[in-house]
Amino acid sequence: MTALDTTPGAPPAADVPAPPRPRQVPVWLAIVAASLPMFMATLDNLVMTTALPVVRADLGSSVGQLSWFVNAYTLAFATFMLPAATLGDRFGRRRVMLVGLTVFTLASIASALSTTSEALIAARAVQGLGAAAIMPLSLTLLASAVPPAMRAAAIGIWGGVSGLGVALGPVIGGAVVEGVSWQAIFWLNVPVALVAAPLLLIAVRESRGTWQRLDWVGVGLLGGAVFLGVWGIVHGNDDGWTDPRVVVPLVLAAALLPAYVVWARGRSYAVLPLRLFSSRGFSVSNVIGLFFTLGMFGTVFLLSQYLQIVQGYTPLEAGIRTLPWTAAPMVVAPIAGALAPRVGLRALLSLGLVLQTGSLVWFAVLTETGAAYPSFVPALLMAGVGMGLTFAPMATAVLDGLPEDEFAIASSANSTVREFGVAIGVALLTAVFLANGGELSPVGYDGAIGPALLTGAAAVAVAAVASVFAPGRQEGGKPRA
C-alpha cells in the first residue's frame, strides 16, 4: 500500500501522519474573548456621565449638548446594530466585529482629541457606529462557541458583563477624570482594543448566517423615528413644545414607526423581521428592554450628576458611591443565568423589575428630602440586585424558541431596542427635569429631580407588568406557559 492508497477501511500508512485534532479552546477563554469588546462598547454608553460637569466647564457646553454627548453614541449604536448583524451573517461575524472594534477605537482617539462640543458629539456618533458591530455579534459568537448545555450560564456571564459595563461607566469615568483628565476616558479604550482583537482571533471561530439583502429603507425608517423623537424631546424645553422645530420631528417620528411596519410586512430581509414577534419571548423581552433601560439609565444620567453638584462629591467620589448599585449585577447576573432553567425567566424578570421600580421611587424621595448619602445605600443595592436579575434572563428570553440562525438578528434587535431606551430615557428624564425648573446648580434639583425619577419608575413599572407574560420554566428546552 502506498502513501496515496485511499482504499476504504485501510489503515493509515506509516509515513502519512494522521490529521491533527481540532484545537479545543477553553470555554472561559471564549467567554472572555466575546465579552471584553462588548464590555468596552457598553462601558462607553454612560462613561461620560460623571465627567459631564468637567467637560461642560472645559468645552463650554450647554445642557442640551451634554445630553447629546450620550445620545449621539446611543443613537448611532442603536440604529446600525441590525445592519451590522446582517453584514456579519454575510461576510463573517468575527470579521465584522473586528472592523467595528477598529472603528470604535479610532473614534475613541478622535473623541479624546476633540476641542469643541460639536467635534466631541460627532466623534461619539462614529464611536457608536463601531460599537454597533460589537454588541450583538458578541452574543451570537458566544452562543455558537459554547456547548448548548453551558449556553444559559455563558449568557448569564455575558449579561453580567454587559450590565457591569453600563453600570460601571460612571465609576470608571469618575476615576479617570479625577486621576488624569476627561480625555483619558477615551484613551483607555486603545490598550483594551489591542488586547481584545488578537483574543478574538485566537478564541472565537468565524461563523456566518443566512445571506440576505440589506434593508436600508428599514434602517432609515426605524433610525429616523428614534432620532427625530429624541431630537424633539431634547429641544422641547429650550424651543417650546409648540414650536414647529419640536412638533414636526415628533409627528414625523410617530408616523415613521407604522410606516416601517407597512414596509416590513412580507419582506423576509427586513432589518427587523416581523416574523420574530411570533415568539413570545422575543416580543416580551423587547418591551421589557425598552422600558427598563428608559427608566434605569435615564436615572443613572441624572443621579451621577446629582451626587457631584448637590452633594458635593468629586467625580471619583461620586463613582465610588454608586458601587452598591454597579457591583451587584456582576455578582447577581451570572447567578440569575444559572438559575433561569430551574426557576424560570418570568420569576427572575418580575422580581428584578419590581425591585428596580421600588428603588427609583425611593431615589425620588431621598433626593427631594435632601437625605445624606448613607440613606441611599439600601436603595442602590436594591437597584443593583434588580438589574442583575434582569440582564441575563432578558438575554436568554430573546433567543428562546428561535432557531440558531436567527440568534444574530434577534439579539441585535433586542440590543437596538435597549439602546433606543437609553437615548429616550436620557432625553425624556432630562426634559421632565428641565420642565420642572431644574438646573445644574446645588439648589437647581429641588422639586425637579423627583418628578424625573418618578417618570423613570413608571417606565420600569411598565416593564414589570410585561414580565408577567415572559416564558416560564423551561423543560426539555421548551418554555412552559
C-alpha positions as CSV (number, residue, x, y, z in Angstrom):
1,M,0.0,0.0,0.0
2,T,1.4,3.4,-1.0
3,A,1.1,6.7,0.8
4,L,-1.6,7.6,-1.7
5,D,-3.7,4.5,-1.1
6,T,-7.3,5.6,-0.3
7,T,-8.9,2.1,-0.1
8,P,-11.9,2.3,2.3
9,G,-11.1,0.7,5.6
10,A,-7.4,0.6,5.0
11,P,-5.2,1.6,8.0
12,P,-3.2,4.8,7.7
13,A,0.2,4.3,6.1
14,A,3.1,4.6,8.5
15,D,4.6,7.6,6.6
16,V,1.4,9.6,6.5
17,P,0.6,11.3,9.8
18,A,-3.0,11.4,11.0
19,P,-4.6,14.9,10.7
20,P,-4.3,16.9,13.9
21,R,-7.4,17.1,16.0
22,P,-9.1,20.5,16.1
23,R,-7.7,22.6,18.9
24,Q,-10.2,22.9,21.7
25,V,-10.4,26.5,23.1
26,P,-11.4,26.6,26.8
27,V,-14.9,27.8,27.3
28,W,-13.8,30.5,29.7
29,L,-11.4,32.0,27.1
30,A,-14.2,32.1,24.5
31,I,-16.4,34.0,27.1
32,V,-13.6,36.5,27.8
33,A,-12.9,37.0,24.1
34,A,-16.6,37.7,23.3
35,S,-17.3,39.7,26.4
36,L,-14.2,42.1,26.5
37,P,-15.1,44.1,23.4
38,M,-18.7,44.2,24.4
39,F,-17.8,45.4,27.9
40,M,-15.8,48.3,26.3
41,A,-18.7,49.2,24.0
42,T,-21.3,49.2,26.8
43,L,-19.0,51.0,29.2
44,D,-18.9,53.9,26.8
45,N,-22.7,54.2,26.9
46,L,-22.6,56.1,30.2
47,V,-18.9,56.5,30.9
48,M,-19.2,60.3,30.4
49,T,-22.0,60.8,33.0
50,T,-19.7,61.6,35.9
51,A,-17.4,63.6,33.6
52,L,-20.1,65.9,32.2
53,P,-19.7,68.7,34.7
54,V,-15.9,68.7,33.9
55,V,-16.5,68.6,30.2
56,R,-19.1,71.3,30.4
57,A,-16.6,73.6,32.1
58,D,-13.8,72.7,29.7
59,L,-15.7,73.0,26.4
60,G,-18.4,75.5,27.5
61,S,-21.2,73.0,26.6
62,S,-24.9,73.7,27.1
63,V,-27.3,71.3,28.9
64,G,-28.6,70.1,25.5
65,Q,-25.1,69.4,24.3
66,L,-24.4,67.4,27.5
67,S,-27.3,65.1,26.6
68,W,-26.1,64.7,23.0
69,F,-22.7,63.6,24.3
70,V,-24.6,60.5,25.5
71,N,-27.3,60.3,22.9
72,A,-25.1,60.7,19.8
73,Y,-23.4,57.5,20.8
74,T,-26.5,55.6,21.8
75,L,-28.5,56.6,18.7
76,A,-25.7,55.5,16.3
77,F,-25.2,52.4,18.3
78,A,-28.9,51.5,18.2
79,T,-29.6,52.5,14.6
80,F,-26.8,50.4,13.0
81,M,-26.8,47.2,15.1
82,L,-29.3,45.5,12.9
83,P,-27.5,46.2,9.6
84,A,-24.2,45.1,11.3
85,A,-25.8,41.8,12.2
86,T,-26.8,41.4,8.5
87,L,-23.3,42.2,7.4
88,G,-22.0,39.7,9.9
89,D,-24.2,37.0,8.6
90,R,-23.0,37.8,5.1
91,F,-19.2,38.4,5.5
92,G,-18.4,36.7,8.7
93,R,-19.5,37.7,12.3
94,R,-16.0,37.8,13.7
95,R,-14.6,39.8,10.7
96,V,-17.4,42.4,11.0
97,M,-16.9,42.6,14.8
98,L,-13.2,43.2,14.3
99,V,-14.0,46.0,11.8
100,G,-16.4,47.5,14.4
101,L,-13.7,47.3,17.1
102,T,-11.3,49.2,14.8
103,V,-13.8,51.9,14.0
104,F,-14.6,52.2,17.7
105,T,-11.0,52.6,18.7
106,L,-10.2,55.2,16.1
107,A,-13.3,57.2,17.1
108,S,-12.2,57.0,20.7
109,I,-8.9,58.6,19.7
110,A,-10.9,61.3,17.9
111,S,-13.1,61.9,21.0
112,A,-10.0,62.3,23.1
113,L,-8.6,64.9,20.7
114,S,-11.9,66.9,20.5
115,T,-11.6,70.6,21.4
116,T,-15.2,71.7,20.8
117,S,-18.6,70.3,21.8
118,E,-19.6,69.7,18.2
119,A,-16.4,67.7,17.4
120,L,-17.0,65.5,20.5
121,I,-20.6,64.9,19.5
122,A,-19.5,63.9,16.0
123,A,-16.8,61.6,17.3
124,R,-19.2,60.0,19.8
125,A,-21.6,59.2,16.9
126,V,-18.8,57.4,14.9
127,Q,-17.8,55.6,18.1
128,G,-21.4,54.4,18.4
129,L,-21.3,53.2,14.8
130,G,-18.3,51.0,15.7
131,A,-20.0,49.7,18.8
132,A,-23.0,48.7,16.7
133,A,-20.9,45.9,15.1
134,I,-19.6,44.7,18.5
135,M,-22.5,44.3,20.9
136,P,-25.0,42.0,19.0
137,L,-22.3,39.9,17.3
138,S,-20.5,39.2,20.6
139,L,-23.6,37.4,21.9
140,T,-24.1,35.4,18.6
141,L,-20.4,34.4,18.6
142,L,-20.6,33.4,22.2
143,A,-23.8,31.4,21.8
144,S,-22.2,29.3,19.0
145,A,-18.8,28.9,20.8
146,V,-20.1,27.1,23.9
147,P,-21.9,23.8,24.2
148,P,-25.7,24.0,24.4
149,A,-25.6,22.7,28.0
150,M,-23.5,25.6,29.1
151,R,-25.2,28.3,27.0
152,A,-27.5,29.6,29.7
153,A,-24.7,30.0,32.1
154,A,-22.4,31.6,29.5
155,I,-25.2,34.1,28.5
156,G,-25.6,34.8,32.2
157,I,-21.9,35.8,32.5
158,W,-22.2,37.8,29.3
159,G,-25.3,39.5,30.7
160,G,-23.4,40.3,33.9
161,V,-20.5,41.8,31.9
162,S,-22.9,43.8,29.8
163,G,-24.7,45.2,32.8
164,L,-21.4,45.8,34.5
165,G,-20.1,47.8,31.5
166,V,-23.1,50.1,31.5
167,A,-23.3,50.4,35.3
168,L,-19.5,50.9,35.8
169,G,-19.4,53.7,33.3
170,P,-19.9,56.4,35.9
171,V,-17.4,54.8,38.3
172,I,-14.6,54.4,35.8
173,G,-15.4,57.8,34.2
174,G,-15.2,59.5,37.5
175,A,-11.9,57.8,38.5
176,V,-10.2,58.6,35.2
177,V,-11.4,62.2,35.1
178,E,-10.2,62.9,38.6
179,G,-7.0,61.0,38.2
180,V,-6.0,62.2,34.7
181,S,-8.5,64.1,32.6
182,W,-11.8,63.6,30.8
183,Q,-9.9,62.8,27.6
184,A,-8.3,59.8,29.2
185,I,-11.7,58.1,29.3
186,F,-11.3,57.6,25.6
187,W,-7.6,56.9,25.5
188,L,-8.3,54.0,27.9
189,N,-10.1,52.1,25.0
190,V,-6.9,51.9,22.9
191,P,-4.9,49.3,25.0
192,V,-8.1,47.3,25.7
193,A,-8.7,47.0,21.9
194,L,-5.1,45.9,21.4
195,V,-5.8,43.0,23.7
196,A,-9.3,42.3,22.6
197,A,-8.6,42.0,18.8
198,P,-6.0,39.1,19.0
199,L,-8.0,37.4,21.7
200,L,-11.0,37.3,19.3
201,L,-8.8,35.7,16.6
202,I,-7.5,33.1,18.9
203,A,-10.5,32.0,21.0
204,V,-13.6,32.6,18.7
205,R,-14.2,30.8,15.5
206,E,-15.7,32.5,12.5
207,S,-19.3,32.0,11.7
208,R,-21.9,33.1,9.2
209,G,-25.7,33.2,8.9
210,T,-28.2,33.3,6.1
211,W,-27.2,35.7,3.2
212,Q,-29.9,38.3,2.7
213,R,-30.3,41.8,1.3
214,L,-29.5,44.9,3.4
215,D,-32.7,46.8,4.2
216,W,-31.5,50.4,4.1
217,V,-35.1,51.7,3.8
218,G,-36.0,49.9,7.0
219,V,-32.9,51.3,8.7
220,G,-33.9,54.8,7.7
221,L,-37.4,54.4,8.9
222,L,-36.6,52.9,12.3
223,G,-33.5,55.0,12.9
224,G,-35.2,58.2,11.7
225,A,-38.1,57.6,14.0
226,V,-36.0,57.4,17.1
227,F,-33.6,60.2,16.1
228,L,-36.5,62.6,15.4
229,G,-38.2,61.5,18.6
230,V,-35.2,62.1,20.7
231,W,-34.5,65.4,18.9
232,G,-37.9,66.7,19.7
233,I,-37.7,65.6,23.3
234,V,-34.3,67.2,23.9
235,H,-35.2,70.5,22.3
236,G,-38.8,70.7,23.7
237,N,-37.9,72.7,26.8
238,D,-35.5,75.0,25.1
239,D,-37.5,75.8,22.0
240,G,-41.0,75.3,23.4
241,W,-43.3,72.3,23.0
242,T,-45.4,74.1,20.4
243,D,-42.5,75.2,18.3
244,P,-42.6,73.7,14.8
245,R,-38.9,72.7,15.2
246,V,-40.2,70.4,18.0
247,V,-43.7,69.4,16.9
248,V,-42.7,68.4,13.3
249,P,-39.9,66.0,14.4
250,L,-42.2,64.4,17.0
251,V,-45.1,64.0,14.5
252,L,-42.7,62.5,11.9
253,A,-41.3,60.1,14.5
254,A,-44.8,58.9,15.3
255,A,-45.5,58.4,11.6
256,L,-42.3,56.5,10.7
257,L,-43.0,53.6,13.1
258,P,-46.2,52.4,11.4
259,A,-44.6,53.2,8.1
260,Y,-41.9,50.7,8.9
261,V,-44.5,48.0,9.8
262,V,-46.1,48.5,6.4
263,W,-42.7,48.4,4.7
264,A,-41.5,45.3,6.6
265,R,-44.7,43.2,6.1
266,G,-44.0,40.4,3.7
267,R,-40.2,41.3,3.4
268,S,-38.1,38.4,4.7
269,Y,-35.0,40.7,4.5
270,A,-36.5,43.5,6.6
271,V,-33.9,44.9,9.1
272,L,-36.2,43.9,12.0
273,P,-38.2,41.0,10.6
274,L,-41.8,41.0,11.8
275,R,-41.7,37.2,12.0
276,L,-39.6,37.3,15.1
277,F,-42.5,38.8,17.0
278,S,-44.4,35.5,16.7
279,S,-42.0,34.4,19.5
280,R,-43.5,35.4,22.9
281,G,-40.0,35.5,24.5
282,F,-38.7,37.8,21.8
283,S,-41.7,40.2,22.0
284,V,-41.8,40.4,25.8
285,S,-38.0,40.9,26.0
286,N,-38.2,43.9,23.7
287,V,-41.0,45.6,25.7
288,I,-39.0,45.0,28.8
289,G,-35.7,46.1,27.2
290,L,-37.2,49.4,26.1
291,F,-38.9,50.5,29.3
292,F,-36.3,49.0,31.7
293,T,-33.4,50.9,30.1
294,L,-35.5,54.1,29.6
295,G,-36.2,54.3,33.4
296,M,-32.9,53.0,34.8
297,F,-30.3,54.7,32.6
298,G,-32.2,58.0,32.5
299,T,-31.9,57.8,36.3
300,V,-28.1,57.0,36.1
301,F,-27.6,60.1,33.9
302,L,-29.3,62.4,36.5
303,L,-28.2,60.7,39.7
304,S,-24.5,60.7,38.8
305,Q,-24.6,64.5,38.4
306,Y,-26.7,64.9,41.5
307,L,-24.0,63.3,43.6
308,Q,-21.5,65.9,42.4
309,I,-23.5,69.1,42.0
310,V,-25.8,68.8,45.0
311,Q,-23.9,66.5,47.5
312,G,-20.5,68.0,46.5
313,Y,-18.6,64.8,45.7
314,T,-15.8,64.7,43.2
315,P,-16.2,62.6,40.0
316,L,-14.3,59.7,41.7
317,E,-16.1,60.0,45.0
318,A,-19.4,60.0,43.1
319,G,-18.4,57.0,41.1
320,I,-17.4,55.1,44.2
321,R,-20.7,55.9,45.9
322,T,-22.6,54.2,43.1
323,L,-20.7,50.9,43.7
324,P,-23.5,49.3,45.7
325,W,-25.6,49.7,42.5
326,T,-22.9,49.0,39.9
327,A,-21.1,46.0,41.6
328,A,-24.3,44.0,42.3
329,P,-25.0,43.0,38.6
330,M,-21.6,41.5,38.3
331,V,-22.5,39.0,41.1
332,V,-26.2,38.6,40.6
333,A,-26.4,38.3,36.7
334,P,-24.3,35.1,36.4
335,I,-26.3,33.5,39.2
336,A,-29.6,34.6,37.5
337,G,-28.4,33.0,34.3
338,A,-27.7,29.7,36.0
339,L,-31.0,29.7,37.9
340,A,-33.1,30.6,34.8
341,P,-33.6,27.0,33.6
342,R,-34.7,25.9,37.2
343,V,-37.0,28.8,38.4
344,G,-38.0,30.2,35.0
345,L,-37.3,33.5,33.2
346,R,-40.6,35.0,34.3
347,A,-40.0,34.8,38.0
348,L,-36.5,36.3,37.8
349,L,-37.6,39.2,35.4
350,S,-40.6,40.1,37.5
351,L,-38.6,40.2,40.8
352,G,-35.8,42.2,39.3
353,L,-38.1,44.8,37.7
354,V,-40.2,45.2,40.8
355,L,-37.0,45.8,42.8
356,Q,-35.9,48.4,40.3
357,T,-39.2,50.2,40.3
358,G,-39.2,50.4,44.1
359,S,-35.6,51.7,44.1
360,L,-36.4,54.6,41.7
361,V,-39.3,55.6,43.8
362,W,-37.0,55.5,46.8
363,F,-34.4,57.6,45.0
364,A,-37.1,60.2,44.2
365,V,-38.0,60.5,47.9
366,L,-34.4,60.7,49.0
367,T,-33.3,63.3,46.6
368,E,-36.3,65.6,47.2
369,T,-35.8,65.4,51.0
370,G,-32.1,66.1,50.8
371,A,-31.1,62.8,52.5
372,A,-27.5,62.2,53.2
373,Y,-25.6,59.6,51.2
374,P,-25.9,56.6,53.7
375,S,-29.6,56.7,53.3
376,F,-29.1,55.9,49.6
377,V,-27.1,52.7,50.1
378,P,-30.1,50.3,50.6
379,A,-31.9,51.8,47.5
380,L,-28.6,51.5,45.5
381,L,-28.3,47.8,46.5
382,M,-31.9,47.2,45.6
383,A,-31.4,48.7,42.2
384,G,-28.3,46.7,41.6
385,V,-29.8,43.4,42.6
386,G,-32.8,44.1,40.4
387,M,-30.6,45.0,37.4
388,G,-28.6,41.8,37.8
389,L,-31.8,39.7,37.9
390,T,-33.0,41.4,34.6
391,F,-30.0,41.4,32.3
392,A,-29.3,37.6,31.9
393,P,-32.9,36.4,31.8
394,M,-33.8,39.0,29.2
395,A,-30.9,38.0,27.0
396,T,-31.9,34.3,27.3
397,A,-35.6,35.1,26.7
398,V,-35.0,37.0,23.5
399,L,-33.4,33.8,21.9
400,D,-36.0,31.4,23.4
401,G,-37.7,29.3,20.8
402,L,-35.8,30.7,17.9
403,P,-33.6,28.7,15.5
404,E,-29.8,29.3,15.9
405,D,-29.6,31.1,12.5
406,E,-32.0,33.8,13.9
407,F,-29.8,34.5,17.0
408,A,-27.8,37.3,15.5
409,I,-30.8,39.3,14.3
410,A,-32.8,38.6,17.5
411,S,-30.0,39.7,19.8
412,S,-29.3,42.7,17.6
413,A,-33.0,43.7,17.7
414,N,-33.0,43.5,21.5
415,S,-29.8,45.4,21.8
416,T,-31.2,48.0,19.4
417,V,-34.4,48.4,21.5
418,R,-32.4,48.8,24.7
419,E,-30.1,51.4,23.2
420,F,-33.1,53.3,22.0
421,G,-34.4,53.1,25.6
422,V,-31.2,54.6,26.9
423,A,-31.4,57.5,24.4
424,I,-35.1,58.1,25.0
425,G,-34.6,57.8,28.8
426,V,-31.8,60.4,29.0
427,A,-33.8,62.7,26.8
428,L,-37.1,62.2,28.5
429,L,-36.0,62.4,32.1
430,T,-33.8,65.4,31.3
431,A,-36.9,67.0,29.7
432,V,-39.0,66.3,32.8
433,F,-36.2,67.7,35.0
434,L,-36.0,70.9,33.0
435,A,-39.7,71.3,32.7
436,N,-39.9,71.4,36.5
437,G,-37.4,74.2,36.7
438,G,-34.3,72.1,37.1
439,E,-30.9,73.5,36.5
440,L,-27.3,72.3,37.1
441,S,-26.7,74.1,40.4
442,P,-26.7,73.0,44.1
443,V,-30.3,74.2,44.5
444,G,-31.5,73.6,41.0
445,Y,-32.5,70.0,41.6
446,D,-35.2,70.9,44.3
447,G,-38.6,70.0,43.0
448,A,-37.2,68.8,39.7
449,I,-35.3,65.6,40.1
450,G,-38.2,63.9,42.0
451,P,-40.7,64.1,39.1
452,A,-37.9,63.0,36.7
453,L,-37.1,59.9,38.7
454,L,-40.8,59.0,39.2
455,T,-41.1,59.1,35.4
456,G,-38.3,56.6,35.3
457,A,-40.0,54.5,37.9
458,A,-43.3,54.5,35.9
459,A,-41.3,53.2,32.8
460,V,-39.8,50.4,34.7
461,A,-43.2,49.5,36.2
462,V,-44.5,49.0,32.6
463,A,-41.6,46.6,32.1
464,A,-42.6,44.8,35.3
465,V,-46.1,44.3,34.0
466,A,-44.8,43.0,30.7
467,S,-42.6,40.4,32.5
468,V,-45.8,38.6,33.6
469,F,-46.1,37.4,30.0
470,A,-42.4,36.2,29.8
471,P,-41.8,32.5,29.2
472,G,-42.0,30.3,32.3
473,R,-39.7,27.5,33.5
474,Q,-38.0,25.6,30.7
475,E,-38.4,21.8,30.5
476,G,-36.6,19.9,27.8
477,G,-35.6,23.1,26.1
478,K,-39.2,24.3,25.6
479,P,-40.7,27.1,27.7
480,R,-43.7,26.4,29.8
481,A,-46.5,29.0,29.6
